[in-house]
């Protein structure tokens, strides 16, 4: 009888405990949800969404010639990694390096890690524009830049881009700068980098050299003969150990040269890697001449002679992948491998078939058959992805597309939760624009040096516009007739228009005819009137009222503000098309209410604001990202509130202009953005309600483990 009475008492006591627990939990819910907006703001942060994206930017590779299984890799922003098993696995080696390990000019050059040929444990790298040295195989680093800094230049005072070791004397070094807007040139050290002195450059009268002095090469048989490739002028040579210089621009060469290498088998032959192919030069006592110009149109990043057979040469290019010569450079075989985005090279000292490539965005690769096939070797390397462009499907909010620099074009079908690589097309992946036809989303356009078109949703791409030498920064289609396309070649300053989906193009030479600098950063077509087209340039706003046939410059309201002429992006209000917004290098946002004829300052101030986003449900709600934060306005730009940048990694930045602030149409408080190093971030609010729901379920589950729990089931049902 006592046992029989005890069972109901136990059940009732458990029910009382459950009810008290629920009362406390729901009381907690009520207290916390009384200020949902504040809770949401406190919990909001940027969260990485990169599942399926693999990437690392390798700007330097070197093999230990005495122990070829030891390899060093310099990344663009994560420091040095070392492999002791032939590249199978990698280990971080950054002790002594600064917290932000940015290779300042890694976006311009490769081959930026050098080892001492006589003592391969001695390694030099440029980080943050300064020289760092290790004498213990990268186990520890120490700064070795004394004498290379220009204090008067402030943040521009450290600009070392590369280091050269004299193969006859390891204590004798040279270092070159890329010093945009400041003094620079060539530095020399006679004590293995302990001290440096400038021997030529922009601030040394009569040296013949400017402030850009990388890449570097030295003739091992003629110690005073040095060579420099420059991003300003094609080529310089010195017969005085670097104290005086003469320039030489080969016919058909463009200004930018990324690499110079002396032929080890015939040191009077110099290989110049230029933005318009490879120039093989003959360097005599008093002059330089062109022997051959091969691979025209290719942008050469790296040139490597095989150590065991220097008649075999490999070249890495920006768009064409790998090339190989087996006869000293007379004939070239196109190996391809554009999907690996090679930019730096290293070759086994005794086996010419073993090659390593460092990718501009996809890590390292290894070949055992002379470059015919490659396999990825990325275990242990850091994740790095530079998002060039990010767009949303016009009809399905679940679908996103991302162009990852030197990596590929990716698609997400689940609002950024996971990504699938659709294409490794280098030209599209590196583009600053990816545009989708709103009427037929299977049609996409993209490209940087060539405009390409996809008709299968982004899986395959076909060339539709290919000038000889071009660079396209902007692209637009007419939303009223999506077969009408506009793009601008920033190299030749020409605007192109197509009215048949890219099959044929016409040059609109009247675009900005008098402007000294007229690179179009953004083009937009009025969605209510196809005749109104706007182009943002470095020379104010340009407007057409006849579909791009003729253009005129608009400056009213912008003339008196420094850098307001440099317009980054244009946005048309989707509800009232007479309202336009522009962002500028003045770090300001301007607004027009008369179709762009006059402009007023909205009062916004932020570093390099990107494209203005107008809320689809309320056209007075605006959003804009800057390099390191983002802002919103609820009153058409009259006032702005800074939102949380929590979650953006230190040293990284938002790609605010081309991959910035894509609103999630299925969740108004959610945004997508691309970054310079960390891939794709999503702005998410961690809801207190959902967090508490989890707690309720946990509590009810614990209580109901030993009892019949109808109220617990009710709780679960109410939150399912």
C-alpha positions as CSV (number, residue, x, y, z in Angstrom):
1,X,0.0,0.0,0.0
2,X,2.8,2.4,0.9
3,X,4.6,1.5,-2.4
4,X,1.4,2.0,-4.3
5,X,0.8,5.5,-2.8
6,X,4.5,6.5,-3.4
7,X,4.3,6.3,-7.2
8,X,1.7,9.1,-7.6
9,X,3.6,11.3,-5.2
10,X,6.8,10.8,-7.2
11,X,4.9,11.7,-10.4
12,X,3.4,14.8,-8.8
13,X,6.7,15.9,-7.4
14,X,8.3,15.6,-10.8
15,X,5.5,17.5,-12.4
16,X,5.8,20.3,-9.8
17,X,9.6,20.5,-10.5
18,X,8.8,20.6,-14.2
19,X,6.3,23.4,-13.8
20,X,8.6,25.4,-11.6
21,X,11.4,25.0,-14.1
22,X,9.2,26.0,-17.0
23,X,8.0,29.1,-15.0
24,X,11.6,30.2,-14.5
25,X,12.5,29.5,-18.1
26,X,9.6,31.4,-19.6
27,X,10.2,34.2,-17.1
28,X,13.7,34.4,-18.4
29,X,12.4,34.4,-22.0
30,X,10.0,37.2,-21.2
31,X,12.7,39.3,-19.5
32,X,15.2,38.8,-22.3
33,X,12.8,39.2,-25.2
34,X,11.5,42.5,-23.9
35,X,14.4,44.2,-25.7
36,X,14.8,42.1,-28.9
37,X,16.3,44.8,-31.0
38,X,19.1,45.5,-28.5
39,X,19.8,41.8,-28.1
40,X,20.0,41.3,-31.8
41,X,22.4,44.2,-32.2
42,X,24.7,42.9,-29.4
43,X,24.7,39.4,-31.0
44,X,25.2,40.5,-34.6
45,X,28.5,39.6,-36.2
46,X,30.2,38.6,-39.5
47,X,30.6,34.8,-39.7
48,X,32.7,33.0,-42.3
49,X,30.8,30.8,-44.8
50,X,33.5,29.2,-46.9
51,X,32.7,25.5,-46.8
52,X,33.9,24.0,-50.1
53,X,36.4,26.8,-50.9
54,X,40.1,25.9,-50.7
55,X,42.7,28.5,-51.2
56,X,46.1,30.0,-50.4
57,X,48.1,32.6,-52.2
58,X,51.8,31.6,-52.6
59,X,54.0,34.4,-53.6
60,X,57.3,32.6,-53.2
61,X,58.7,29.1,-53.3
62,X,62.2,27.8,-52.7
63,X,63.8,24.3,-52.5
64,X,66.8,23.5,-50.3
65,X,69.4,22.4,-52.9
66,X,71.2,20.2,-50.4
67,X,68.0,18.6,-48.9
68,X,65.4,18.8,-51.7
69,X,62.6,17.4,-49.5
70,X,62.8,20.8,-47.6
71,X,60.7,23.4,-49.3
72,X,59.7,26.9,-48.2
73,X,56.5,28.7,-49.2
74,X,55.8,32.4,-48.6
75,X,52.1,33.3,-48.5
76,X,50.7,36.7,-49.3
77,X,49.3,37.3,-45.8
78,X,50.0,34.4,-43.5
79,X,53.7,34.3,-43.4
80,X,56.1,31.3,-44.1
81,X,55.3,27.6,-44.3
82,X,57.9,24.8,-44.5
83,X,57.7,21.3,-45.7
84,X,60.2,18.6,-44.8
85,X,58.5,15.8,-46.8
86,X,58.6,17.2,-50.3
87,X,55.5,19.2,-50.0
88,X,53.2,16.6,-48.7
89,X,52.6,18.5,-45.5
90,X,53.3,22.1,-44.4
91,X,54.1,23.7,-41.0
92,X,53.8,27.3,-40.1
93,X,57.1,29.0,-39.4
94,X,56.4,32.6,-38.3
95,X,58.3,33.1,-35.0
96,X,59.7,36.6,-35.0
97,X,57.4,37.9,-37.8
98,X,55.0,40.7,-37.1
99,X,51.4,40.0,-36.3
100,X,50.1,41.2,-39.7
101,X,52.3,39.3,-42.1
102,X,51.3,41.1,-45.3
103,X,53.7,40.8,-48.2
104,X,53.1,44.4,-49.3
105,X,53.7,43.9,-53.0
106,X,52.6,40.3,-53.3
107,X,49.8,41.3,-55.7
108,X,52.4,42.6,-58.2
109,X,55.2,40.0,-58.0
110,X,56.0,36.4,-57.2
111,X,59.4,34.8,-56.4
112,X,59.7,36.9,-53.2
113,X,61.4,34.3,-51.0
114,X,65.1,33.7,-51.5
115,X,67.6,31.3,-50.0
116,X,71.3,31.6,-49.7
117,X,72.8,29.2,-52.4
118,X,75.8,28.5,-50.2
119,X,73.8,28.2,-46.9
120,X,70.2,27.2,-47.7
121,X,69.2,27.6,-44.0
122,X,69.5,31.4,-44.5
123,X,66.3,32.7,-45.9
124,X,65.1,36.3,-46.7
125,X,61.6,37.5,-47.2
126,X,59.8,41.0,-47.5
127,X,57.0,41.4,-45.0
128,X,55.1,44.8,-44.6
129,X,57.8,46.3,-46.9
130,X,60.6,45.4,-44.6
131,X,63.3,42.6,-44.8
132,X,63.2,39.7,-42.5
133,X,66.0,37.1,-42.2
134,X,66.3,33.6,-40.8
135,X,69.6,31.8,-40.3
136,X,68.0,28.6,-39.0
137,X,65.8,27.3,-41.8
138,X,62.8,29.6,-41.0
139,X,62.6,28.5,-37.4
140,X,63.1,32.1,-36.2
141,X,63.0,35.4,-38.0
142,X,64.5,38.8,-37.2
143,X,64.1,42.1,-39.0
144,X,67.1,43.0,-41.1
145,X,66.0,46.4,-42.7
146,X,68.3,49.0,-41.1
147,X,68.7,51.7,-43.7
148,X,65.9,50.9,-46.0
149,X,63.2,53.0,-44.4
150,X,62.3,56.6,-45.4
151,X,60.8,58.1,-42.2
152,X,59.5,61.2,-44.0
153,X,57.2,59.0,-46.0
154,X,55.1,57.8,-43.1
155,X,53.2,54.7,-43.9
156,X,54.9,54.7,-47.4
157,X,58.4,54.5,-45.9
158,X,58.8,50.7,-46.0
159,X,58.6,49.5,-49.5
160,X,61.0,46.6,-50.1
161,X,59.6,44.3,-52.7
162,X,62.4,41.8,-53.2
163,X,65.9,40.7,-52.3
164,X,68.8,39.5,-54.4
165,X,71.8,37.5,-53.1
166,X,75.1,37.7,-54.9
167,X,75.9,34.1,-55.8
168,X,79.7,34.7,-55.4
169,X,79.4,36.4,-52.0
170,X,76.5,35.6,-49.6
171,X,77.2,38.8,-47.6
172,X,76.5,40.9,-50.6
173,X,72.8,41.7,-51.1
174,X,70.6,44.0,-53.1
175,X,67.0,45.0,-52.3
176,X,64.5,46.9,-54.5
177,X,61.4,48.9,-53.7
178,X,58.1,49.6,-55.1
179,X,57.5,53.1,-53.7
180,X,54.3,54.6,-55.0
181,X,54.1,58.2,-54.0
182,X,57.4,58.2,-52.1
183,X,61.2,57.9,-52.4
184,X,62.8,54.5,-53.2
185,X,65.0,52.6,-55.5
186,X,67.9,50.2,-55.0
187,X,69.6,49.3,-51.7
188,X,72.9,47.4,-51.1
189,X,74.2,45.5,-48.1
190,X,77.7,44.2,-47.7
191,X,77.1,42.6,-44.3
192,X,74.4,40.0,-45.0
193,X,71.6,42.5,-44.4
194,X,72.7,43.9,-41.0
195,X,72.9,47.4,-42.6
196,X,71.8,48.8,-45.9
197,X,72.6,52.0,-48.0
198,X,70.7,53.4,-50.9
199,X,72.8,53.3,-54.1
200,X,70.3,54.5,-56.7
201,X,66.7,55.8,-56.9
202,X,64.3,58.6,-57.2
203,X,66.0,60.8,-54.6
204,X,69.6,60.3,-55.9
205,X,70.2,62.8,-58.7
206,X,71.7,61.3,-61.8
207,X,71.3,57.6,-60.9
208,X,68.9,57.1,-63.8
209,X,66.5,55.0,-61.6
210,X,63.1,55.8,-60.3
211,X,61.5,54.6,-57.1
212,X,60.4,51.2,-58.6
213,X,63.3,48.7,-58.7
214,X,62.0,45.2,-58.6
215,X,62.5,42.6,-60.1
216,X,66.3,42.2,-59.7
217,X,68.9,40.1,-61.5
218,X,72.7,39.9,-61.5
219,X,75.2,38.5,-64.0
220,X,77.4,36.1,-62.0
221,X,80.3,36.4,-64.5
222,X,80.2,40.3,-64.6
223,X,79.8,41.4,-61.0
224,X,78.9,45.0,-61.9
225,X,76.2,44.1,-64.3
226,X,72.7,44.3,-62.8
227,X,69.2,44.3,-64.3
228,X,65.9,45.5,-63.1
229,X,62.3,45.1,-64.2
230,X,59.9,47.8,-63.2
231,X,56.1,48.3,-63.0
232,X,56.7,51.8,-64.4
233,X,59.3,51.2,-67.1
234,X,60.0,47.9,-68.7
235,X,63.7,47.4,-68.1
236,X,66.9,49.0,-66.6
237,X,70.5,47.8,-66.8
238,X,73.6,48.9,-64.8
239,X,77.3,48.5,-65.5
240,X,78.4,50.2,-62.3
241,X,77.2,47.8,-59.6
242,X,73.9,49.6,-59.4
243,X,75.1,53.1,-59.0
244,X,73.9,54.4,-62.4
245,X,71.3,53.0,-64.7
246,X,70.1,53.1,-68.3
247,X,66.5,52.3,-69.4
248,X,65.6,50.1,-72.3
249,X,62.0,49.5,-73.5
250,X,61.8,46.7,-76.0
251,X,59.5,47.3,-79.0
252,X,56.0,46.0,-78.1
253,X,56.8,45.8,-74.4
254,X,54.4,47.4,-72.0
255,X,55.6,49.2,-68.9
256,X,55.1,46.5,-66.4
257,X,57.8,43.8,-66.0
258,X,57.5,41.4,-63.1
259,X,60.6,39.1,-63.5
260,X,64.1,39.3,-64.8
261,X,66.4,36.2,-65.0
262,X,69.9,35.7,-66.4
263,X,70.4,32.6,-68.4
264,X,72.8,30.4,-66.3
265,X,74.2,28.7,-69.5
266,X,74.8,31.9,-71.4
267,X,74.9,34.9,-69.0
268,X,74.7,37.5,-71.7
269,X,71.2,36.4,-72.4
270,X,68.6,38.0,-70.2
271,X,65.0,36.8,-69.9
272,X,62.5,39.7,-69.3
273,X,59.0,38.7,-68.2
274,X,56.8,41.5,-69.3
275,X,53.0,42.2,-69.4
276,X,53.1,41.5,-73.1
277,X,55.1,38.3,-73.2
278,X,58.7,37.1,-72.9
279,X,61.6,39.2,-74.3
280,X,64.9,37.5,-74.7
281,X,67.6,40.1,-74.6
282,X,71.3,40.2,-75.4
283,X,73.4,42.2,-73.0
284,X,76.7,43.3,-74.5
285,X,79.3,45.6,-72.9
286,X,77.5,48.8,-73.7
287,X,74.0,48.0,-74.9
288,X,71.0,45.7,-74.7
289,X,69.1,44.4,-77.7
290,X,66.1,42.1,-78.3
291,X,66.9,38.6,-79.6
292,X,63.3,37.3,-79.5
293,X,59.8,38.2,-78.4
294,X,57.7,35.1,-77.6
295,X,54.3,34.5,-76.0
296,X,52.9,37.9,-76.9
297,X,49.9,38.9,-74.9
298,X,50.9,36.7,-71.9
299,X,51.6,38.4,-68.5
300,X,54.7,36.6,-67.3
301,X,55.0,36.0,-63.5
302,X,57.8,33.6,-63.1
303,X,60.7,32.2,-65.1
304,X,62.7,29.2,-63.9
305,X,65.7,27.4,-65.5
306,X,66.0,23.7,-64.5
307,X,69.2,23.6,-62.3
308,X,70.3,20.2,-63.7
309,X,69.7,21.2,-67.3
310,X,69.4,24.9,-68.0
311,X,68.2,24.4,-71.6
312,X,64.8,23.4,-70.0
313,X,62.9,26.5,-68.9
314,X,59.4,26.9,-67.3
315,X,57.3,30.0,-67.4
316,X,54.2,30.8,-65.3
317,X,51.7,33.3,-66.7
318,X,48.8,35.2,-65.3
319,X,46.1,33.8,-67.7
320,X,47.8,31.1,-69.8
321,X,49.1,28.8,-67.1
322,X,52.5,27.1,-67.7
323,X,54.8,27.1,-70.7
324,X,57.9,24.9,-71.2
325,X,60.9,25.1,-73.5
326,X,63.5,22.3,-73.9
327,X,65.8,24.1,-76.3
328,X,66.8,27.2,-74.3
329,X,63.8,29.3,-75.2
330,X,63.6,28.9,-79.0
331,X,60.4,26.8,-79.0
332,X,57.7,26.7,-76.3
333,X,55.1,24.1,-75.4
334,X,51.9,25.2,-73.7
335,X,51.3,22.9,-70.8
336,X,48.2,24.8,-69.6
337,X,47.1,24.1,-66.1
338,X,45.3,27.4,-66.0
339,X,43.0,26.0,-63.3
340,X,46.0,25.9,-60.9
341,X,46.8,29.7,-61.3
342,X,50.6,29.3,-61.2
343,X,52.6,32.4,-60.2
344,X,55.7,31.1,-58.4
345,X,57.9,28.1,-59.4
346,X,60.5,25.9,-57.8
347,X,62.3,23.0,-59.5
348,X,64.1,20.0,-58.0
349,X,67.9,20.5,-58.1
350,X,68.7,17.1,-59.6
351,X,65.4,15.8,-61.0
352,X,64.1,18.0,-63.8
353,X,60.7,16.3,-63.8
354,X,59.8,17.3,-60.2
355,X,58.3,20.8,-60.3
356,X,56.4,22.8,-57.6
357,X,54.1,25.7,-58.4
358,X,52.7,28.3,-56.0
359,X,49.2,29.4,-56.9
360,X,47.8,32.9,-56.8
361,X,44.9,31.5,-54.9
362,X,44.8,27.7,-54.8
363,X,47.8,26.7,-52.7
364,X,50.7,24.6,-54.0
365,X,50.9,21.9,-56.7
366,X,53.5,19.2,-57.5
367,X,54.4,17.5,-60.8
368,X,56.5,14.3,-61.2
369,X,56.4,14.2,-65.0
370,X,57.8,17.5,-66.2
371,X,54.7,19.5,-65.8
372,X,52.3,17.2,-67.7
373,X,50.2,16.6,-64.6
374,X,49.9,18.2,-61.2
375,X,48.5,17.3,-57.8
376,X,47.5,19.7,-55.0
377,X,49.8,19.8,-52.0
378,X,47.9,21.9,-49.4
379,X,47.8,20.0,-46.1
380,X,48.7,22.4,-43.4
381,X,48.6,25.6,-45.5
382,X,46.3,28.4,-44.3
383,X,43.0,29.3,-45.9
384,X,43.0,32.4,-47.9
385,X,40.4,33.6,-50.5
386,X,40.2,37.0,-52.1
387,X,36.6,37.5,-53.2
388,X,36.6,39.5,-56.4
389,X,32.9,39.6,-57.0
390,X,29.7,38.4,-55.3
391,X,26.2,38.3,-56.7
392,X,22.8,36.9,-55.9
393,X,20.5,35.0,-58.3
394,X,17.8,37.4,-59.5
395,X,15.0,34.9,-59.1
396,X,16.1,32.5,-56.3
397,X,17.4,34.0,-53.0
398,X,19.0,30.7,-52.1
399,X,21.6,30.9,-55.0
400,X,24.8,32.9,-54.9
401,X,27.8,33.2,-57.2
402,X,31.3,34.2,-56.1
403,X,34.4,34.9,-58.1
404,X,37.5,34.0,-56.0
405,X,40.7,35.5,-57.3
406,X,43.1,33.0,-58.9
407,X,40.9,30.2,-57.7
408,X,37.6,29.9,-59.6
409,X,33.9,30.7,-59.9
410,X,31.8,29.2,-57.1
411,X,28.1,28.7,-56.6
412,X,26.1,28.2,-53.4
413,X,22.6,26.7,-53.5
414,X,21.9,27.1,-49.7
415,X,22.4,30.8,-49.0
416,X,26.2,30.5,-48.5
417,X,26.2,27.5,-46.2
418,X,28.3,25.5,-48.8
419,X,30.0,26.3,-52.1
420,X,30.8,24.3,-55.2
421,X,33.4,25.2,-57.8
422,X,31.8,25.7,-61.1
423,X,34.7,26.8,-63.2
424,X,38.5,27.4,-62.9
425,X,38.4,30.0,-65.7
426,X,41.1,32.4,-64.6
427,X,39.7,35.3,-66.6
428,X,36.3,35.1,-65.0
429,X,37.6,34.3,-61.5
430,X,39.8,37.3,-61.5
431,X,37.1,39.7,-62.9
432,X,35.9,42.7,-60.9
433,X,32.4,42.0,-62.3
434,X,30.1,39.1,-62.7
435,X,26.7,40.0,-64.2
436,X,23.6,37.8,-64.6
437,X,20.8,38.3,-67.0
438,X,17.6,38.9,-64.9
439,X,15.3,37.5,-67.5
440,X,17.4,34.4,-68.2
441,X,19.6,33.6,-65.2
442,X,21.4,30.9,-67.1
443,X,23.2,33.7,-68.9
444,X,26.2,35.3,-67.1
445,X,29.0,37.6,-68.2
446,X,32.4,38.2,-66.7
447,X,36.1,38.7,-67.4
448,X,39.0,41.0,-66.8
449,X,41.2,40.8,-69.9
450,X,38.6,39.1,-72.0
451,X,34.8,39.4,-71.7
452,X,33.2,35.9,-71.6
453,X,29.7,34.6,-71.6
454,X,28.1,31.5,-70.0
455,X,24.8,30.1,-71.2
456,X,24.6,27.2,-68.7
457,X,24.5,29.0,-65.4
458,X,28.2,29.6,-65.0
459,X,29.7,26.1,-65.7
460,X,31.3,26.9,-69.0
461,X,32.4,30.2,-70.6
462,X,33.0,31.4,-74.1
463,X,34.9,34.5,-75.3
464,X,32.8,37.3,-76.8
465,X,35.1,40.3,-76.6
466,X,38.9,40.1,-76.9
467,X,40.9,43.2,-77.7
468,X,44.7,42.7,-78.1
469,X,45.6,44.1,-74.7
470,X,42.7,45.1,-72.4
471,X,41.5,45.3,-68.9
472,X,37.8,45.5,-68.1
473,X,36.8,46.9,-64.7
474,X,33.1,47.5,-65.3
475,X,30.2,45.8,-67.0
476,X,26.5,46.5,-67.2
477,X,23.4,45.2,-69.0
478,X,20.2,47.1,-69.7
479,X,17.5,45.7,-67.3
480,X,14.9,46.7,-69.9
481,X,16.6,44.7,-72.7
482,X,19.3,42.4,-71.2
483,X,20.8,41.8,-74.6
484,X,22.2,45.4,-74.5
485,X,25.5,45.4,-72.8
486,X,28.2,48.0,-71.9
487,X,31.8,47.5,-70.8
488,X,34.9,49.7,-70.7
489,X,38.4,48.7,-71.5
490,X,40.5,50.6,-68.9
491,X,43.8,50.0,-70.7
492,X,42.7,51.6,-74.0
493,X,40.0,53.9,-72.6
494,X,37.3,52.6,-74.9
495,X,33.7,51.9,-74.1
496,X,32.1,49.0,-75.9
497,X,28.4,48.4,-76.5
498,X,26.5,45.3,-77.8
499,X,22.9,45.1,-78.6
500,X,22.8,41.3,-79.4
501,X,24.0,39.7,-76.2
502,X,27.7,40.1,-77.0
503,X,27.8,38.6,-80.5
504,X,28.9,41.9,-81.9
505,X,30.4,45.1,-80.3
506,X,30.7,48.7,-81.3
507,X,33.2,51.1,-79.8
508,X,31.7,54.3,-78.4
509,X,34.7,56.5,-79.0
510,X,32.8,59.6,-77.8
511,X,33.0,58.3,-74.2
512,X,34.6,61.0,-72.1
513,X,36.6,62.5,-75.1
514,X,38.4,65.2,-73.2
515,X,39.1,63.5,-69.8
516,X,42.7,62.9,-68.9
517,X,41.8,59.8,-66.9
518,X,38.5,58.2,-67.7
519,X,38.6,54.7,-66.4
520,X,35.0,53.6,-65.7
521,X,34.7,52.0,-62.3
522,X,30.9,51.5,-62.6
523,X,28.2,51.6,-65.3
524,X,24.5,51.6,-64.7
525,X,21.4,51.8,-66.9
526,X,18.2,53.4,-65.7
527,X,15.7,50.6,-65.3
528,X,12.9,52.9,-66.4
529,X,14.6,54.5,-69.4
530,X,17.3,52.7,-71.4
531,X,18.5,55.9,-72.9
532,X,19.9,57.1,-69.6
533,X,23.2,55.5,-68.9
534,X,25.7,56.6,-66.2
535,X,29.4,55.8,-65.9
536,X,31.6,56.5,-62.9
537,X,35.1,57.5,-63.7
538,X,38.3,59.0,-62.2
539,X,37.1,62.2,-63.9
540,X,33.6,62.8,-62.4
541,X,30.3,61.3,-63.6
542,X,29.6,60.8,-67.2
543,X,26.0,60.7,-68.4
544,X,24.4,59.6,-71.7
545,X,20.8,60.3,-72.6
546,X,20.8,58.4,-75.9
547,X,21.8,54.9,-74.9
548,X,25.5,55.5,-74.7
549,X,26.0,57.1,-78.1
550,X,27.3,60.3,-76.7
551,X,28.4,61.4,-73.3
552,X,28.9,64.5,-71.2
553,X,30.6,65.1,-67.9
554,X,28.6,66.1,-64.8
555,X,30.4,67.9,-62.0
556,X,28.0,70.3,-60.3
557,X,28.3,69.9,-56.5
558,X,31.5,67.8,-56.7
559,X,34.1,70.3,-58.1
560,X,35.2,71.9,-54.9
561,X,35.7,68.7,-52.8
562,X,39.1,67.0,-53.1
563,X,38.9,63.5,-54.7
564,X,35.1,63.8,-55.3
565,X,36.0,63.6,-59.0
566,X,37.1,60.0,-58.4
567,X,33.8,58.1,-58.4
568,X,33.8,54.5,-57.3
569,X,30.2,53.3,-57.7
570,X,26.7,54.5,-58.8
571,X,23.3,53.3,-57.5
572,X,19.9,54.2,-59.0
573,X,16.9,54.3,-56.6
574,X,14.7,51.5,-57.8
575,X,11.5,53.4,-56.8
576,X,12.4,57.0,-57.9
577,X,14.9,56.8,-60.7
578,X,15.7,60.5,-60.5
579,X,17.5,59.7,-57.2
580,X,21.0,58.5,-57.6
581,X,23.8,57.8,-55.1
582,X,27.6,57.8,-55.7
583,X,30.5,56.8,-53.5
584,X,33.9,58.5,-54.0
585,X,37.6,58.4,-53.1
586,X,36.8,61.5,-51.0
587,X,35.4,58.9,-48.6
588,X,32.0,60.5,-49.0
589,X,28.5,59.6,-50.3
590,X,26.7,62.0,-52.6
591,X,23.1,62.1,-53.6
592,X,21.3,63.5,-56.6
593,X,17.5,64.0,-57.0
594,X,17.6,65.3,-60.6
595,X,19.0,62.3,-62.6
596,X,22.6,63.1,-61.7
597,X,22.7,66.8,-62.8
598,X,23.5,68.2,-59.4
599,X,25.0,66.5,-56.3
600,X,24.9,67.1,-52.5
601,X,27.0,65.7,-49.7
602,X,25.0,63.3,-47.5
603,X,27.4,63.8,-44.6
604,X,28.7,60.3,-44.7
605,X,32.4,59.8,-44.0
606,X,34.1,56.4,-44.1
607,X,37.3,54.9,-45.7
608,X,36.7,53.9,-49.4
609,X,32.9,53.3,-49.3
610,X,31.6,50.7,-51.8
611,X,28.4,50.5,-53.6
612,X,25.2,51.8,-52.0
613,X,22.5,49.2,-51.5
614,X,18.9,50.3,-51.5
615,X,16.4,48.2,-49.5
616,X,13.9,46.5,-51.8
617,X,11.1,47.0,-49.3
618,X,11.9,50.6,-48.2
619,X,13.9,52.8,-50.6
620,X,14.8,55.2,-47.8
621,X,16.8,52.4,-46.1
622,X,20.4,52.4,-47.5
623,X,23.4,50.3,-46.6
624,X,27.1,50.8,-47.6
625,X,30.3,49.0,-46.6
626,X,33.7,50.6,-46.2
627,X,37.1,48.9,-45.9
628,X,36.6,48.0,-42.3
629,X,33.0,48.6,-41.3
630,X,29.5,49.2,-42.7
631,X,26.7,51.7,-42.2
632,X,23.0,52.1,-42.7
633,X,20.6,55.0,-43.2
634,X,16.9,55.0,-42.6
635,X,16.2,58.4,-44.1
636,X,17.6,58.3,-47.6
637,X,21.1,59.2,-46.6
638,X,20.4,62.2,-44.3
639,X,21.9,60.3,-41.3
640,X,24.0,57.2,-40.9
641,X,24.5,54.6,-38.2
642,X,27.6,52.4,-38.0
643,X,26.8,48.7,-37.7
644,X,29.0,46.0,-36.2
645,X,32.1,44.9,-38.0
646,X,32.6,42.1,-35.4
647,X,34.0,39.0,-37.0
648,X,36.1,40.7,-39.7
649,X,39.6,39.3,-39.0
650,X,42.3,41.8,-38.0
651,X,44.2,43.1,-41.0
652,X,41.5,42.0,-43.4
653,X,39.2,44.3,-45.3
654,X,35.8,44.2,-47.0
655,X,35.7,44.1,-50.8
656,X,33.1,46.8,-50.6
657,X,32.9,47.9,-54.2
658,X,32.7,44.7,-56.2
659,X,31.7,42.1,-53.6
660,X,30.0,44.2,-51.0
661,X,26.8,44.0,-49.0
662,X,24.6,41.6,-50.9
663,X,21.2,41.6,-49.0
664,X,19.6,38.2,-48.3
665,X,16.1,38.5,-49.8
666,X,14.9,35.7,-47.6
667,X,16.1,37.4,-44.3
668,X,16.1,41.3,-44.4
669,X,18.7,41.5,-41.5
670,X,21.2,39.2,-43.2
671,X,23.9,40.3,-45.6
672,X,26.8,38.7,-47.6
673,X,30.1,40.3,-48.3
674,X,33.5,39.3,-49.8
675,X,36.8,40.0,-48.1
676,X,40.4,40.5,-49.1
677,X,41.7,37.4,-47.4
678,X,39.0,35.6,-45.4
679,X,36.6,34.6,-48.2
680,X,32.9,35.2,-47.8
681,X,31.4,36.6,-44.5
682,X,27.7,36.6,-43.6
683,X,26.2,39.1,-41.2
684,X,24.0,37.1,-38.9
685,X,22.0,37.9,-35.8
686,X,22.1,35.2,-33.1
687,X,18.5,35.3,-31.9
688,X,18.0,35.2,-28.1
689,X,14.7,33.4,-28.7
690,X,16.4,30.6,-30.6
691,X,19.2,30.3,-28.0
692,X,16.6,30.1,-25.2
693,X,14.6,27.5,-27.2
694,X,17.7,25.3,-27.1
695,X,17.9,25.7,-23.3
696,X,14.2,24.9,-22.8
697,X,14.6,21.7,-24.8
698,X,17.6,20.7,-22.8
699,X,15.9,21.4,-19.5
700,X,12.7,19.6,-20.5
701,X,14.7,16.7,-21.8
702,X,16.6,16.3,-18.5
703,X,13.4,16.4,-16.5
704,X,11.5,14.0,-18.7
705,X,14.2,11.3,-18.8
706,X,12.6,9.6,-15.8
707,X,9.0,10.5,-16.1
708,X,6.0,10.7,-18.5
709,X,6.3,14.3,-19.7
710,X,3.3,15.7,-21.6
711,X,4.3,19.3,-20.8
712,X,7.8,18.6,-22.1
713,X,6.3,17.2,-25.3
714,X,4.2,20.3,-25.5
715,X,7.3,22.5,-25.2
716,X,9.0,20.6,-27.9
717,X,6.0,20.8,-30.2
718,X,5.7,24.5,-29.7
719,X,9.3,25.1,-30.7
720,X,9.6,22.6,-33.5
